[in-house]
Amino acid sequence: MRYRITLSYLGTEYCGWQRQKNGVSVQQKVEEALEKLLGQKIDVQASGRTDAGVHAAGQVAHFDAETSIPSDKLPFALNTLLPDDVRVRDCEETSADFHARFSAKRKTYVYKIYLARHSDPLRLGRAVMVTPPFDAEKARQAAEYFKGRHDFKAFCSTGSRVKDTEREIYDISVTQNGDEITLSVTGNGFLYNMVRIIAGTVVYAGKGKIAAEAVPDIINSGDRKKAGKTMPACGLYLYSVEYDGF
């Protein structure tokens, strides 16, 4: 039977989702918990990798297993075996042709910053500080230019081996609540560090370091050096993954 699970985790203590030789990953912790619970080797495939320090509110994964434990009871059992910073939110049986990565149609990432002149220890590792002044309206104007299908080569980390850098962004927004600024981006897929570079570019627009109207030229240039900086991993959250027909 194939199972689909949704997970939340704080990525602070992990080298990312995927198993690594040089650190502890979220995938490793989930697979170890499943093996201990079910007494069998389990391979867990996620919708995509999250890098070291990146969090997830709605990571989706699947695995195949034989068990008599009802799917709605599996999260309770697994969560007793998982560390406190990793939780399975729900679990359901799914069809054999469902694949957490290849069946995904839309993903939403959220990037969190806060405006302050001194860092907030209560938000350490969960949001990124940006010093004021910051013009949220300019940031919103810059964000709007990312909507649609574009070649996002300028928003991919230098050295990436991906040949097809065209992606489509369905929706993007910048909201402010007090000193908190939240960037939300929904697309059909994302290049390596793409959301963090988009966030850096939007922040630059809010800080007046680039004009909001310059974003189309930056996109068209394909030049990574013209875009904003790659924002720290700790502000990024994989918010949700959507599927059609499953």
Secondary structure in CASP SS format (residue, H / E / C, confidence):
PFRMAT SS
TARGET T0000
AUTHOR 0000-0000-0000
METHOD secondary structure of the structure
MODEL  1
M C 1.00
R E 1.00
Y E 1.00
R E 1.00
I E 1.00
T E 1.00
L E 1.00
S E 1.00
Y E 1.00
L C 1.00
G C 1.00
T C 1.00
E C 1.00
Y C 1.00
C C 1.00
G E 1.00
W C 1.00
Q C 1.00
R C 1.00
Q E 1.00
K C 1.00
N C 1.00
G E 1.00
V C 1.00
S C 1.00
V H 1.00
Q H 1.00
Q H 1.00
K H 1.00
V H 1.00
E H 1.00
E H 1.00
A H 1.00
L H 1.00
E H 1.00
K H 1.00
L H 1.00
L H 1.00
G C 1.00
Q C 1.00
K C 1.00
I C 1.00
D C 1.00
V C 1.00
Q E 1.00
A E 1.00
S C 1.00
G C 1.00
R C 1.00
T C 1.00
D E 1.00
A C 1.00
G C 1.00
V C 1.00
H E 1.00
A E 1.00
A E 1.00
G E 1.00
Q E 1.00
V E 1.00
A E 1.00
H E 1.00
F E 1.00
D E 1.00
A C 1.00
E C 1.00
T C 1.00
S C 1.00
I C 1.00
P C 1.00
S C 1.00
D C 1.00
K C 1.00
L H 1.00
P H 1.00
F H 1.00
A H 1.00
L H 1.00
N H 1.00
T C 1.00
L C 1.00
L C 1.00
P C 1.00
D C 1.00
D C 1.00
V E 1.00
R E 1.00
V E 1.00
R E 1.00
D E 1.00
C E 1.00
E E 1.00
E E 1.00
T E 1.00
S C 1.00
A C 1.00
D C 1.00
F C 1.00
H C 1.00
A C 1.00
R C 1.00
F C 1.00
S C 1.00
A E 1.00
K E 1.00
R E 1.00
K E 1.00
T E 1.00
Y E 1.00
V E 1.00
Y E 1.00
K E 1.00
I E 1.00
Y E 1.00
L E 1.00
A C 1.00
R C 1.00
H C 1.00
S C 1.00
D C 1.00
P H 1.00
L H 1.00
R H 1.00
L C 1.00
G C 1.00
R C 1.00
A C 1.00
V E 1.00
M E 1.00
V E 1.00
T C 1.00
P C 1.00
P C 1.00
F C 1.00
D C 1.00
A H 1.00
E H 1.00
K H 1.00
A H 1.00
R H 1.00
Q H 1.00
A H 1.00
A H 1.00
E H 1.00
Y C 1.00
F C 1.00
K C 1.00
G E 1.00
R E 1.00
H E 1.00
D E 1.00
F C 1.00
K H 1.00
A H 1.00
F H 1.00
C C 1.00
S C 1.00
T C 1.00
G C 1.00
S C 1.00
R C 1.00
V C 1.00
K C 1.00
D C 1.00
T C 1.00
E E 1.00
R E 1.00
E E 1.00
I E 1.00
Y E 1.00
D E 1.00
I E 1.00
S E 1.00
V E 1.00
T E 1.00
Q E 1.00
N E 1.00
G C 1.00
D C 1.00
E E 1.00
I E 1.00
T E 1.00
L E 1.00
S E 1.00
V E 1.00
T E 1.00
G E 1.00
N C 1.00
G C 1.00
F C 1.00
L C 1.00
Y C 1.00
N C 1.00
M H 1.00
V H 1.00
R H 1.00
I H 1.00
I H 1.00
A H 1.00
G H 1.00
T H 1.00
V H 1.00
V H 1.00
Y H 1.00
A H 1.00
G H 1.00
K H 1.00
G C 1.00
K C 1.00
I C 1.00
A C 1.00
A H 1.00
E H 1.00
A H 1.00
V H 1.00
P H 1.00
D H 1.00
I H 1.00
I H 1.00
N H 1.00
S H 1.00
G C 1.00
D C 1.00
R H 1.00
K H 1.00
K H 1.00
A C 1.00
G C 1.00
K C 1.00
T C 1.00
M C 1.00
P C 1.00
A H 1.00
C H 1.00
G H 1.00
L E 1.00
Y E 1.00
L E 1.00
Y E 1.00
S E 1.00
V E 1.00
E E 1.00
Y E 1.00
D C 1.00
G C 1.00
F C 1.00
END
